[in-house]
Amino acid sequence: MYTRDPIFWRAGAASSLIVMVAILIALTINTIGVISVGGANVPPYTVINQAIGYVDDDSQHEYVPTISGSDPLFGHVYDERQATALIHEGKLVIQSRACLECHSVFGTGAYFAPDLTKSWLDPVWRQMWEPMTQTHTRADAMVAFLMHPDKYPTWTREMPNLHLTRDEAQAVVAYLKWTSSINTNGFPFGFQADPDTPNGKQAAVNR
Amino acid sequence: MTSVRSLYSSQKLALRYFTLSVALFGVMIVFGLVAATQYIHPSFLFPALAFNMVKTMHVDVLILWLLTAFFGSLFWLLPSEFKRDLVGMRAANVVFWLFCATIAAVALTFLFVQTGPGTDKTLWLINQGRKYVEEPRWAAVVVAIGIAVFVYNIIGTAVAAKRVTGITAVIILNMIPLFGLYMIAFPAMTNMALDQFWWWWLVHFWVEATWEVLIGAIVALVLMRVMNASRSVVETWLYIEVALVLATGVLGIGHHYFWMGAPKYWLGIGGFFSALEPLPLLGMVIHAVYDAGEHKMKMTNQPAFYWTMLEAFGNFIGAGVWGFMITLPQINLFAHGTQWTASHGHLAFWGAYGCGVISVIYLAVQEAGGHEQIGGRAWKWAFGLLNTGMYGMGGSLLIAGMAQAFYERAIGGSTFNAYVAAQQTPWFLEGIWMRWVFGLIFTAGYAVLAGNLIAIARRSRVPVAAGTLAVEGAGTR
C-alpha cells in the first residue's frame, strides 16, 4: 500500500514545507509593513509628543490605543531625529538591564513583575508613585522610581536598583510611552487607562 | 554485544558532551529552585542576585543542557548510520572546550557583573537581555561557530561516506535552519514589535520546528537500537511527523503574533494551525506504542525505552495538550504571559526534549560500558521522582496561572494593582508553594538520575567498548 511507502510521506513532508514556507514569506512581507515604525499598527516615535489613551472600541469589540492632542514628554517636543535617538537608547537600556527577565512587553518576557505593554497608562503612577516620589507628573514619577526603585518599595517583591542615570530613565519612559501607542489587537483586555490623559477621561466617561 | 571495538572518536566526544549536559541540567535545577524560592520569599538573595539574573541563568542553562545533549546524541548515534567516524573531530573537540570556557565565563558575568549601561558595548560584553539568548554577543559568536562546526561534522561526514539514509537526510536538511535561524540571536532592533517578530522565528522555529525534527530523528534512531525496530517503519513515521510538523508548525508561529502589533489575520491563522500542532506529537505516540507492541516490549535497555516512551507521551501532553489549552486567541488573550504559560513551558520542554535526551544518555552509558542489559531499581526511582516533580510543578503552575488569568487579566484589566492582587490570591500562593515542593522532588530525582548514570558508567565491563557494533545489524530488516 502506498501509505506504507516512506517515499509517499517524504513527498508529503517536502510539499508541506514548500507550500507553508511560501505562505509564510508572503505574510511576513505584509506583516513587516504593518509593524514597521509608521506602519498601520506601530506609530512613529514622535508619538511621544502626543496624548495616548486606550479605550474600548464598540465597533471592533476590543480595546484600541488612541492618539490625540499635544502632550509633550518632560515638557519637551522631540523632532523625529531626537525621538528616534531617545527611543533607541530606551531599548538599549531595557536590554542591558535585563528588564524583560522580570517584566514582559506584549506578554513576552518573564512573569515576576507586571506586563509593561500599557504601563505608561497605568493609573497607579498618579495614585501611588506621584505622592511617594513627590513629583507632579507620571513621567517624572516614573523617572524617580526607575532611578531609585529601592527607595520606593511597593510590595513584597522589590525592583533592584539597576543604576539608571536620569537620561537612561527618561529614555525608558519614552520607550514605554511609545509602546503604549501600538495597536496590540486588544491586549491587554480591559486595561483601565489613567483618566488623567485626555483619552483616559473619555474612557472613564464611557465606562 | 557481540564483540569489543574501540569507540569512534565522535562517540568519545559524545560522552564528554553528555557529562557536560547532565552537569548543566543540575545547574538549571539549582537556579530554578532559587527562582521558585524568590516567588515565596522575595528577599532571598536579594539584591545580590535578583530574580532577573536567576531567571536568566535558569533559561539559558536550559537551552544549553539540551543543545549540548543534542550534540552528544548525534555524535553518539550517527557513526553507525554513516558506517564511519565523523569528520572534523579535531575542530569539534576544540569547540567542546571552547563551549566549556564560554559557559563558565558567561555564568561568572551573569552572576557578578549582571548588567551594564545602555550601550552596544554592554550587549557585546555583558548581557543582551533577550529571552533565551541573553548571552553577550561575543558568546553568541562562539555558539554560532560551534553550531557551524557541528553542521560541518554532520554534512561533511555524509559527503565523505557517500551514504545518506532517510534519517540522516532529515538531520542534514535540518542543520541548515538550525544554523541560519541562530543569526537572529544578534540584532537589537529598536522597534520592539519588529524585534519580537524576528525573535520568534528563532524561538519558534528552533524549538517548535528544527528541534522537534531533530528529536524525532533521534527517537527513531533510539527505537532502532533498543527495540531493533525496522528502518522502513521508523523512517515512514519520521516523514509523517516531519510532514505534520511543517504543515502545522510553520504557520503555527502565528500564535506568537496575536498581541505584538501584527495584523489581525494572525489570530485566525495562528489559532488554526497551532491548534493542529499536537497532531505530529500524537503521531510520535502512536509510533512508539506501535513499535513497543510490535516487539512485545522486548528491549535491551529499560530506562532508554521508558524515557523514549515518556518523550512521546510527554511531548504530546506538555507541548500538545497544554499548548492547545492556551493557543486559541480567545483564551490566549487572558492566559498569555501568565504562570499558565510557564506551566506549558515546563511540561513542553520536559516532554519534548528532556526525556528524549535522557533516553539517549542511558543508551550511551550502556553501549560505552558494554552492558548487555540495563535495568535495576535506581533508574525507576529517578524516573518516578523526576516525573512526579515535573508534572507536579506543571499542575501547580497551572493553578497559579489560571488564578492569574482570571483575577489579573479577565477581571482586573492587567494594571499594576490587578497584577499584585492576583499574585496574592490564595490560589496563586498555593500554586507557588506547591511548585516549590514539587521542585524539591524533581531535584531528588535528578540526584538519583545523576548517581545512577555515574554508577552505570563506573560499572563498565570494558573501559572503552563497543557500543557501535550492537546496532550495526539494526534496521536492516
HADDOCK unambig.tbl for C-alpha pairs under 7 A between the chains (distance, minus, plus):
assign (segid A and resid 5 and name CA) (segid B and resid 236 and name CA) 6.96 0.50 0.50
assign (segid A and resid 6 and name CA) (segid B and resid 232 and name CA) 6.82 0.50 0.50
assign (segid A and resid 6 and name CA) (segid B and resid 235 and name CA) 6.40 0.50 0.50
assign (segid A and resid 6 and name CA) (segid B and resid 236 and name CA) 4.42 0.50 0.50
assign (segid A and resid 6 and name CA) (segid B and resid 239 and name CA) 6.98 0.50 0.50
assign (segid A and resid 9 and name CA) (segid B and resid 236 and name CA) 6.58 0.50 0.50
assign (segid A and resid 9 and name CA) (segid B and resid 239 and name CA) 5.36 0.50 0.50
assign (segid A and resid 9 and name CA) (segid B and resid 240 and name CA) 5.67 0.50 0.50
assign (segid A and resid 10 and name CA) (segid B and resid 239 and name CA) 5.33 0.50 0.50
assign (segid A and resid 12 and name CA) (segid B and resid 243 and name CA) 5.72 0.50 0.50
assign (segid A and resid 13 and name CA) (segid B and resid 239 and name CA) 6.24 0.50 0.50
assign (segid A and resid 13 and name CA) (segid B and resid 242 and name CA) 5.85 0.50 0.50
assign (segid A and resid 13 and name CA) (segid B and resid 243 and name CA) 3.65 0.50 0.50
assign (segid A and resid 16 and name CA) (segid B and resid 243 and name CA) 6.00 0.50 0.50
assign (segid A and resid 16 and name CA) (segid B and resid 246 and name CA) 5.93 0.50 0.50
assign (segid A and resid 16 and name CA) (segid B and resid 247 and name CA) 5.10 0.50 0.50
assign (segid A and resid 17 and name CA) (segid B and resid 246 and name CA) 5.65 0.50 0.50
assign (segid A and resid 17 and name CA) (segid B and resid 247 and name CA) 6.87 0.50 0.50
assign (segid A and resid 20 and name CA) (segid B and resid 247 and name CA) 6.45 0.50 0.50
assign (segid A and resid 20 and name CA) (segid B and resid 250 and name CA) 6.19 0.50 0.50
assign (segid A and resid 20 and name CA) (segid B and resid 251 and name CA) 6.72 0.50 0.50
assign (segid A and resid 21 and name CA) (segid B and resid 250 and name CA) 6.83 0.50 0.50
assign (segid A and resid 24 and name CA) (segid B and resid 251 and name CA) 6.40 0.50 0.50
assign (segid A and resid 31 and name CA) (segid B and resid 262 and name CA) 6.11 0.50 0.50
assign (segid A and resid 31 and name CA) (segid B and resid 263 and name CA) 6.39 0.50 0.50
assign (segid A and resid 34 and name CA) (segid B and resid 262 and name CA) 6.70 0.50 0.50
assign (segid A and resid 34 and name CA) (segid B and resid 263 and name CA) 6.80 0.50 0.50
assign (segid A and resid 35 and name CA) (segid B and resid 193 and name CA) 6.16 0.50 0.50
assign (segid A and resid 35 and name CA) (segid B and resid 194 and name CA) 6.24 0.50 0.50
assign (segid A and resid 35 and name CA) (segid B and resid 261 and name CA) 6.06 0.50 0.50
assign (segid A and resid 35 and name CA) (segid B and resid 262 and name CA) 5.97 0.50 0.50
assign (segid A and resid 36 and name CA) (segid B and resid 194 and name CA) 6.55 0.50 0.50
assign (segid A and resid 37 and name CA) (segid B and resid 191 and name CA) 6.96 0.50 0.50
assign (segid A and resid 41 and name CA) (segid B and resid 261 and name CA) 5.80 0.50 0.50
assign (segid A and resid 42 and name CA) (segid B and resid 261 and name CA) 6.77 0.50 0.50
assign (segid A and resid 88 and name CA) (segid B and resid 190 and name CA) 5.21 0.50 0.50
assign (segid A and resid 89 and name CA) (segid B and resid 118 and name CA) 6.69 0.50 0.50
assign (segid A and resid 91 and name CA) (segid B and resid 190 and name CA) 5.72 0.50 0.50
assign (segid A and resid 92 and name CA) (segid B and resid 118 and name CA) 4.82 0.50 0.50
assign (segid A and resid 92 and name CA) (segid B and resid 119 and name CA) 6.01 0.50 0.50
assign (segid A and resid 93 and name CA) (segid B and resid 117 and name CA) 6.83 0.50 0.50
assign (segid A and resid 93 and name CA) (segid B and resid 118 and name CA) 4.07 0.50 0.50
assign (segid A and resid 95 and name CA) (segid B and resid 128 and name CA) 5.75 0.50 0.50
assign (segid A and resid 95 and name CA) (segid B and resid 129 and name CA) 4.22 0.50 0.50
assign (segid A and resid 95 and name CA) (segid B and resid 130 and name CA) 6.55 0.50 0.50
assign (segid A and resid 96 and name CA) (segid B and resid 115 and name CA) 5.77 0.50 0.50
assign (segid A and resid 96 and name CA) (segid B and resid 116 and name CA) 5.71 0.50 0.50
assign (segid A and resid 96 and name CA) (segid B and resid 117 and name CA) 6.38 0.50 0.50
assign (segid A and resid 96 and name CA) (segid B and resid 118 and name CA) 5.40 0.50 0.50
assign (segid A and resid 96 and name CA) (segid B and resid 122 and name CA) 6.14 0.50 0.50
assign (segid A and resid 96 and name CA) (segid B and resid 123 and name CA) 6.37 0.50 0.50
assign (segid A and resid 96 and name CA) (segid B and resid 127 and name CA) 5.92 0.50 0.50
assign (segid A and resid 96 and name CA) (segid B and resid 128 and name CA) 6.10 0.50 0.50
assign (segid A and resid 96 and name CA) (segid B and resid 129 and name CA) 5.77 0.50 0.50
assign (segid A and resid 97 and name CA) (segid B and resid 115 and name CA) 5.18 0.50 0.50
assign (segid A and resid 97 and name CA) (segid B and resid 116 and name CA) 6.54 0.50 0.50
assign (segid A and resid 97 and name CA) (segid B and resid 129 and name CA) 6.92 0.50 0.50
assign (segid A and resid 98 and name CA) (segid B and resid 52 and name CA) 6.49 0.50 0.50
assign (segid A and resid 98 and name CA) (segid B and resid 129 and name CA) 4.42 0.50 0.50
assign (segid A and resid 100 and name CA) (segid B and resid 129 and name CA) 6.98 0.50 0.50
assign (segid A and resid 101 and name CA) (segid B and resid 52 and name CA) 4.57 0.50 0.50
assign (segid A and resid 101 and name CA) (segid B and resid 55 and name CA) 6.37 0.50 0.50
assign (segid A and resid 101 and name CA) (segid B and resid 56 and name CA) 6.44 0.50 0.50
assign (segid A and resid 102 and name CA) (segid B and resid 51 and name CA) 6.70 0.50 0.50
assign (segid A and resid 102 and name CA) (segid B and resid 52 and name CA) 5.28 0.50 0.50
assign (segid A and resid 106 and name CA) (segid B and resid 259 and name CA) 5.87 0.50 0.50
assign (segid A and resid 106 and name CA) (segid B and resid 260 and name CA) 5.31 0.50 0.50
assign (segid A and resid 107 and name CA) (segid B and resid 336 and name CA) 6.10 0.50 0.50
assign (segid A and resid 107 and name CA) (segid B and resid 337 and name CA) 4.50 0.50 0.50
assign (segid A and resid 108 and name CA) (segid B and resid 337 and name CA) 5.98 0.50 0.50
assign (segid A and resid 109 and name CA) (segid B and resid 131 and name CA) 6.36 0.50 0.50
assign (segid A and resid 111 and name CA) (segid B and resid 337 and name CA) 6.61 0.50 0.50
assign (segid A and resid 111 and name CA) (segid B and resid 338 and name CA) 6.21 0.50 0.50
assign (segid A and resid 111 and name CA) (segid B and resid 339 and name CA) 6.94 0.50 0.50
assign (segid A and resid 114 and name CA) (segid B and resid 416 and name CA) 6.04 0.50 0.50
assign (segid A and resid 114 and name CA) (segid B and resid 419 and name CA) 6.07 0.50 0.50
assign (segid A and resid 122 and name CA) (segid B and resid 415 and name CA) 6.10 0.50 0.50
assign (segid A and resid 124 and name CA) (segid B and resid 416 and name CA) 6.77 0.50 0.50
assign (segid A and resid 156 and name CA) (segid B and resid 42 and name CA) 6.45 0.50 0.50
assign (segid A and resid 157 and name CA) (segid B and resid 42 and name CA) 5.36 0.50 0.50
assign (segid A and resid 160 and name CA) (segid B and resid 47 and name CA) 6.01 0.50 0.50
assign (segid A and resid 160 and name CA) (segid B and resid 50 and name CA) 6.79 0.50 0.50
assign (segid A and resid 182 and name CA) (segid B and resid 261 and name CA) 6.19 0.50 0.50
assign (segid A and resid 183 and name CA) (segid B and resid 261 and name CA) 5.43 0.50 0.50
assign (segid A and resid 184 and name CA) (segid B and resid 259 and name CA) 4.70 0.50 0.50
assign (segid A and resid 184 and name CA) (segid B and resid 260 and name CA) 5.47 0.50 0.50
assign (segid A and resid 184 and name CA) (segid B and resid 261 and name CA) 4.58 0.50 0.50
assign (segid A and resid 185 and name CA) (segid B and resid 259 and name CA) 5.83 0.50 0.50
assign (segid A and resid 185 and name CA) (segid B and resid 264 and name CA) 6.73 0.50 0.50
assign (segid A and resid 187 and name CA) (segid B and resid 259 and name CA) 5.82 0.50 0.50
assign (segid A and resid 187 and name CA) (segid B and resid 333 and name CA) 6.38 0.50 0.50
assign (segid A and resid 188 and name CA) (segid B and resid 413 and name CA) 6.88 0.50 0.50
assign (segid A and resid 188 and name CA) (segid B and resid 414 and name CA) 6.35 0.50 0.50
assign (segid A and resid 189 and name CA) (segid B and resid 409 and name CA) 6.77 0.50 0.50
assign (segid A and resid 189 and name CA) (segid B and resid 413 and name CA) 5.86 0.50 0.50
assign (segid A and resid 190 and name CA) (segid B and resid 413 and name CA) 4.33 0.50 0.50
assign (segid A and resid 191 and name CA) (segid B and resid 413 and name CA) 4.11 0.50 0.50
assign (segid A and resid 191 and name CA) (segid B and resid 414 and name CA) 5.74 0.50 0.50
assign (segid A and resid 191 and name CA) (segid B and resid 415 and name CA) 6.24 0.50 0.50
assign (segid A and resid 192 and name CA) (segid B and resid 413 and name CA) 6.25 0.50 0.50
